[in-house]
Amino acid sequence: MAHVVVLGAGIGGMPAAYELRKALAKEHRVTVVNRGENFHFVPSNPWVAVNWRKRNDIEFGAGKYLAKKGIEFVPTGAKRLHPEENRIELEDGRSVGYDYLVIATGPKLAFDEVEGLGPEGHTQSVCHVDHAVLAGEAWRRFVAEPGPIVVGAVQGASCNGPAYEFAFIVDSELKKRKIRDQMPITFVTAEPYVGHLGLGGVGDTKGLLESAMRDRDIKWITNAKTERVEPGKMHVAELDESGAVKKKHELPFKYAMLLPAFKGVDAISGIEGLANPRGFMLVDEFQRNPKYPNVYAVGVCVAIPPVETTPVPTGAPKTGFMIESMVTAAVYKIRDRIAGKEPSHRATWNAMCLADFGDTGIAFIALPQMPPRNLNWSSEGKWVHLAKIAFEKYFIRKMKRGTSEPVFEKLVMNLLGVRRLKDRPTFRNPPGVDS
């Protein structure tokens, strides 16, 4: 009997647990270890930050839904991983042993890398539901006393999409309140151009996003290095293509939301051979760590190099479908290892993303996410906003039902040419596993 542990119950961890339970025979154990009781749907955090959603709309207790599928749940955070001992040391002093481990922790938010950044400083965040709730409370105070707004992402940030979403959502909300004319919006980003997204652009994201910002009178500063944030004032250096300072900006604000850079979590950071210098997990083409081959990683915690060198450092994002691709590859690999087979399934790292603008939006497909690509496609329209709402409901329902990839979802994605695995065989359940 094998014991497979999933560390993290987020957008990567929950699907990983469900897929493992389906793929493995019943005598094998699957356990999820998570800091806290709840799953929350991270892509909806920008809506929480303007009070379009309540916390309870996007968050639920994970334990009872995992239990329905025969998955054990430990709602205690990991203090330190001991890979030589196949053991996770928990924050309460207990330990959880494993035969195979899937790390799906998400990132540590590096607010400390910019003075005054983050909820404990002078800016808001939508990276976690706790932060989004605080941002929503600040938003209520702000609309009563309007003023300048600054939105964006600092140097090293690897997930720029939510920053764009939040800027447009804010614009839409202020227009509904008929107070947009009182509040200038400035978008600050380390990207070399609007729409780069840490991916070198996807299709015409540059043209689409620049046009959308002009239409909404949102000013922008690219190649921006955020130096520090003071109460009501942000200090930004705009660099040229050589990396030299082109212009210094002092941006006044009454409300600011900046995404931080990410790092690996403390539980794995600094473990030689497991994590890189920033604490991100090192993995091979099968999502497996080269030094500790029974340890796998999926999602934002995985080390991925930037797609290109930029004047101000930018990171490569790990989008939702790309994470699901990693999950499926890791699950197949673990199943094969338990069965004594050689690995043959590699993640495509394909990306399909819906970016909401409050009343419209932009969708893009990148096959694969990292260039060079077989397909670059992007499109704008009100349908994207509606699709994002529908996807929120659908994904949360999937996580409550205990299903990672329903048959109809698989069929639709295959028709679009967006597949999780490069070499996908016909799936057959092992003896003792229900269909």
C-alpha positions in Angstrom: 0.0 0.0 0.0 1.3 3.5 -1.0 0.5 6.7 0.9 0.4 9.7 -1.4 0.3 13.1 0.2 -0.8 16.4 -1.5 0.6 19.5 0.2 -1.9 22.3 -0.4 -5.6 22.5 -1.0 -5.8 25.2 -3.7 -6.4 25.2 -7.4 -3.6 22.7 -7.9 -3.9 20.6 -4.7 -7.6 19.8 -4.7 -7.7 18.6 -8.4 -4.5 16.6 -7.7 -6.2 14.8 -4.7 -9.3 14.0 -6.7 -7.3 12.7 -9.7 -5.0 10.6 -7.5 -8.0 9.0 -5.8 -9.6 8.1 -9.1 -6.3 6.8 -10.6 -5.2 4.7 -7.7 -6.6 1.4 -6.4 -8.5 1.7 -3.1 -5.8 0.1 -0.9 -3.6 3.2 -1.5 -4.1 6.2 0.8 -4.5 9.8 -0.4 -4.1 12.6 2.1 -4.3 16.4 1.7 -2.3 18.6 4.1 -3.3 22.3 4.1 -2.8 25.4 6.2 -6.4 25.9 7.3 -9.8 24.3 6.6 -10.8 26.1 3.4 -10.4 26.1 -0.3 -10.9 29.4 -2.0 -11.2 30.3 -5.7 -8.3 32.7 -6.2 -9.3 34.0 -9.7 -12.4 35.7 -8.0 -10.3 37.7 -5.5 -10.5 40.9 -7.7 -14.3 40.8 -7.4 -14.1 40.4 -3.6 -11.8 43.5 -3.5 -14.6 45.7 -4.9 -17.3 43.8 -3.0 -18.8 42.1 -6.1 -18.4 38.9 -4.2 -18.4 38.0 -0.5 -15.8 35.7 1.0 -18.4 32.9 1.4 -19.2 33.0 -2.3 -15.7 31.7 -3.3 -14.6 29.8 -0.2 -15.7 26.6 1.4 -14.5 24.0 3.9 -12.5 21.3 2.0 -12.6 18.5 4.5 -16.1 17.1 4.0 -15.9 17.1 0.2 -12.5 15.3 0.3 -13.9 12.8 2.8 -16.7 11.9 0.4 -14.1 10.7 -2.0 -12.2 8.8 0.7 -9.4 11.4 0.9 -7.9 12.2 4.3 -7.5 15.8 5.3 -5.1 17.4 7.7 -5.9 21.2 8.2 -2.5 22.1 9.6 0.3 24.0 7.8 3.6 22.5 7.0 6.6 23.8 9.0 9.3 22.0 7.1 9.7 19.2 4.6 12.3 16.5 5.4 12.6 14.7 2.0 15.4 12.4 3.1 13.0 11.0 5.7 9.8 11.1 3.5 8.2 13.3 6.2 6.4 16.6 6.5 6.9 18.4 9.9 3.7 20.2 10.7 3.3 23.5 12.5 1.7 21.9 15.5 4.7 19.5 16.1 3.1 16.4 14.5 4.5 14.8 11.3 2.9 13.2 8.3 4.9 10.5 6.4 4.5 9.7 2.7 5.6 7.4 0.0 4.9 10.0 -2.7 4.4 13.7 -2.3 2.8 16.3 -4.5 3.7 19.8 -3.5 1.0 22.3 -4.5 1.5 25.0 -1.9 1.3 28.1 -4.1 3.8 30.9 -3.4 5.0 33.0 -0.5 4.2 36.6 -1.2 7.4 38.7 -1.2 5.9 42.0 0.0 9.1 42.6 2.0 11.1 43.1 -1.2 9.6 46.6 -1.7 9.4 49.0 1.3 5.8 49.8 2.2 4.3 47.2 -0.1 1.3 45.0 0.9 -1.6 45.0 3.4 0.8 45.6 6.3 2.2 48.5 4.4 0.3 51.0 2.3 -1.1 49.0 -0.7 -3.8 46.4 -1.1 -3.4 42.9 -2.6 -5.7 40.4 -4.3 -3.3 37.4 -4.0 -5.2 35.8 -1.2 -8.9 36.0 -0.1 -7.7 37.4 3.3 -6.1 40.3 1.4 -9.1 40.7 -0.9 -11.4 41.1 2.0 -9.2 43.8 3.5 -9.0 45.5 0.1 -12.8 45.4 -0.1 -13.0 47.2 3.3 -10.5 49.8 2.1 -12.6 50.2 -1.1 -15.7 51.1 0.9 -13.8 53.8 2.7 -12.2 55.0 -0.5 -15.3 55.6 -2.6 -16.6 57.9 0.2 -13.5 60.0 -0.2 -12.3 59.5 -3.8 -8.9 60.3 -5.2 -6.1 59.0 -7.5 -5.8 55.2 -8.0 -2.6 53.2 -8.7 -2.8 49.6 -9.8 -0.2 47.2 -11.1 2.6 44.7 -10.4 6.1 45.2 -9.0 9.4 44.0 -10.4 9.7 40.2 -10.4 5.9 39.7 -10.3 4.9 36.7 -12.4 1.1 36.9 -12.4 0.2 40.2 -14.1 -3.3 39.2 -15.3 -5.1 40.0 -12.0 -3.5 43.5 -12.0 -5.0 44.2 -15.4 -8.3 42.7 -14.3 -8.4 44.8 -11.2 -7.7 48.1 -13.1 -10.6 47.5 -15.5 -12.9 46.2 -12.8 -12.2 49.3 -10.8 -12.9 51.5 -13.8 -16.2 49.6 -14.4 -17.3 49.9 -10.8 -16.5 53.6 -10.6 -18.6 54.3 -13.8 -21.5 52.4 -12.2 -21.2 54.8 -9.3 -20.9 57.7 -11.7 -17.7 58.9 -9.9 -15.1 57.8 -12.4 -14.5 61.4 -13.4 -13.1 62.1 -9.9 -10.5 59.4 -9.9 -7.5 59.1 -12.3 -6.1 55.6 -12.7 -2.5 54.8 -13.4 -1.3 51.3 -14.2 2.3 50.6 -13.1 4.1 47.4 -14.4 7.5 45.9 -14.7 6.6 44.5 -18.1 8.4 46.1 -21.1 5.1 46.8 -22.7 1.4 46.6 -21.9 0.2 43.1 -22.7 3.5 41.3 -22.3 2.0 39.3 -19.4 5.4 37.7 -18.6 4.9 35.6 -21.7 6.2 37.9 -24.5 2.6 38.6 -25.3 0.0 36.2 -26.6 -1.6 37.0 -30.0 -2.4 40.7 -30.0 -2.6 41.1 -26.2 -0.4 44.3 -26.6 -2.8 45.9 -29.0 -6.0 44.8 -27.2 -4.9 45.9 -23.8 -3.4 49.2 -24.9 -6.6 50.0 -26.8 -8.7 49.0 -23.8 -6.7 51.3 -21.5 -6.9 54.2 -23.9 -10.7 53.7 -24.2 -11.0 53.8 -20.4 -8.5 56.7 -19.9 -6.1 54.5 -17.9 -2.5 55.8 -18.0 0.4 53.4 -17.8 4.0 53.2 -17.0 6.0 50.2 -18.3 9.5 49.1 -17.4 8.6 50.4 -13.9 10.7 49.6 -10.9 8.7 50.3 -7.7 11.3 51.6 -5.3 9.1 52.3 -2.2 5.6 53.2 -1.1 4.8 55.8 1.5 1.4 56.7 2.8 -0.4 58.3 -0.2 2.7 58.3 -2.4 4.5 55.7 -4.6 8.1 56.2 -5.9 8.6 54.5 -9.3 11.7 54.5 -11.5 10.9 54.1 -15.2 13.8 52.4 -17.0 14.8 52.5 -20.7 15.7 49.4 -22.8 19.2 49.3 -21.5 18.1 49.2 -17.9 19.1 52.8 -17.1 16.7 55.2 -15.3 14.7 57.1 -17.9 12.4 59.0 -15.5 11.5 59.1 -11.8 7.8 59.2 -10.9 6.2 60.2 -7.6 2.6 59.0 -7.9 0.0 60.2 -5.4 -2.8 57.8 -4.5 -5.8 57.4 -2.2 -6.1 53.7 -3.2 -3.3 51.4 -4.5 -3.2 47.7 -5.4 0.1 46.2 -6.4 0.9 42.6 -6.9 4.2 41.4 -5.3 6.8 39.1 -6.6 6.5 35.5 -5.5 8.9 33.1 -3.7 8.8 29.5 -2.6 7.2 28.8 0.8 9.3 28.5 3.9 8.6 24.7 4.3 10.7 23.9 1.2 12.9 27.0 0.7 16.6 26.4 1.1 16.5 22.6 0.7 19.4 21.8 -1.6 18.4 20.0 -4.8 14.7 20.5 -4.1 14.3 24.2 -4.6 16.0 27.0 -6.5 17.5 30.1 -4.7 14.0 31.7 -4.6 12.5 28.6 -3.1 10.6 27.4 -6.2 10.4 23.6 -6.8 12.8 22.1 -9.3 11.1 19.5 -11.5 11.8 17.5 -14.7 9.4 17.0 -17.6 7.3 14.6 -15.5 6.8 17.2 -12.7 9.2 15.2 -10.6 12.1 16.5 -8.6 15.4 15.2 -9.9 17.1 14.7 -6.5 14.0 13.3 -4.7 12.1 11.3 -7.4 9.1 10.5 -5.1 8.5 14.3 -4.8 6.4 16.1 -7.4 5.3 19.7 -7.7 2.5 21.5 -9.6 1.3 25.1 -9.9 2.8 28.4 -8.8 5.4 26.7 -6.6 7.2 25.2 -9.7 10.4 26.9 -10.9 10.0 28.3 -14.4 12.6 30.7 -15.9 11.5 34.0 -17.5 10.6 33.7 -21.2 13.1 36.5 -22.0 15.4 39.1 -20.4 13.6 42.4 -19.7 15.0 45.7 -18.4 13.0 45.2 -15.2 12.7 41.6 -14.1 9.4 39.8 -14.9 8.4 36.3 -14.1 6.5 33.7 -16.1 2.9 33.0 -14.9 1.4 29.6 -14.1 -2.2 29.9 -15.3 -5.1 27.7 -14.4 -5.2 25.2 -17.3 -1.4 25.0 -17.2 -1.6 24.0 -13.6 -4.2 21.3 -14.4 -1.9 20.0 -17.1 0.9 19.7 -14.5 -1.5 17.9 -12.1 -2.6 15.3 -14.6 1.0 14.6 -15.7 2.1 14.1 -12.0 -0.8 11.8 -11.3 -0.1 9.6 -14.2 3.6 9.4 -13.2 2.8 8.4 -9.7 0.3 5.8 -10.9 2.9 4.4 -13.2 5.6 4.4 -10.5 3.3 2.4 -8.1 2.6 0.0 -10.9 6.4 -0.4 -11.7 6.1 1.2 -15.1 8.4 3.8 -16.8 6.9 7.3 -17.1 5.6 8.3 -20.5 3.2 11.2 -19.9 4.3 14.8 -20.1 2.3 18.0 -19.4 1.6 20.2 -22.4 1.7 23.4 -20.3 -1.0 24.7 -22.5 -2.8 27.9 -21.4 -6.3 29.1 -21.7 -7.1 32.3 -19.8 -10.2 34.5 -19.3 -9.4 38.0 -18.1 -12.4 39.9 -16.8 -12.8 43.7 -17.4 -15.9 44.2 -15.3 -18.3 44.4 -18.3 -16.2 42.8 -21.0 -12.8 41.0 -21.1 -10.0 39.4 -23.1 -9.4 35.6 -23.6 -6.3 34.0 -24.9 -5.0 30.6 -25.7 -1.3 29.8 -25.9 -0.3 26.3 -27.0 2.0 25.8 -25.1 2.1 28.7 -22.6 5.9 29.1 -22.9 7.2 30.2 -26.4 7.9 29.1 -29.1 4.2 28.1 -29.6 2.1 26.2 -31.9 -0.8 28.6 -31.4 -1.2 32.3 -30.3 -4.8 33.5 -30.1 -6.5 36.3 -28.2 -10.0 37.9 -28.5 -12.0 40.6 -26.7 -15.7 40.8 -26.0 -18.6 40.8 -23.4 -18.7 37.0 -23.8 -15.4 36.8 -21.8 -17.0 38.5 -18.8 -19.9 36.1 -18.9 -17.6 33.1 -19.4 -15.5 34.1 -16.4 -18.6 34.2 -14.2 -19.7 30.8 -15.5 -16.2 29.3 -15.0 -16.2 30.5 -11.4 -19.4 28.6 -10.7 -18.3 25.6 -12.7 -14.9 25.2 -11.0 -16.3 25.6 -7.5 -18.9 23.0 -8.3 -16.3 20.7 -9.6 -14.3 21.0 -6.4 -17.4 20.2 -4.3 -18.4 17.3 -6.5 -14.9 15.8 -6.4 -14.3 15.9 -10.1 -11.2 17.3 -11.8 -12.0 16.8 -15.5 -15.5 15.8 -16.4 -16.1 14.0 -19.7 -17.8 17.0 -21.4 -15.0 19.3 -20.3 -12.4 16.9 -21.8 -14.4 16.8 -25.1 -14.7 20.6 -25.3 -11.0 21.1 -24.7 -10.0 18.4 -27.2 -12.2 20.1 -29.8 -10.3 23.4 -29.1 -7.0 21.5 -29.3 -6.2 22.4 -25.7 -5.0 19.1 -24.1 -3.4 18.4 -20.7 -0.9 15.7 -21.8 1.3 15.4 -24.8 1.0 11.7 -25.0 -2.3 10.6 -23.5 -3.4 7.0 -23.5 -6.8 5.6 -23.1 -7.5 5.7 -19.4 -8.3 2.4 -17.7 -9.1 2.2 -14.1 -7.0 -0.3 -12.1 -8.7 -3.2 -10.4 -10.8 -2.2 -7.5 -11.3 1.4 -8.7 -14.8 2.5 -9.6 -15.4 4.3 -12.9 
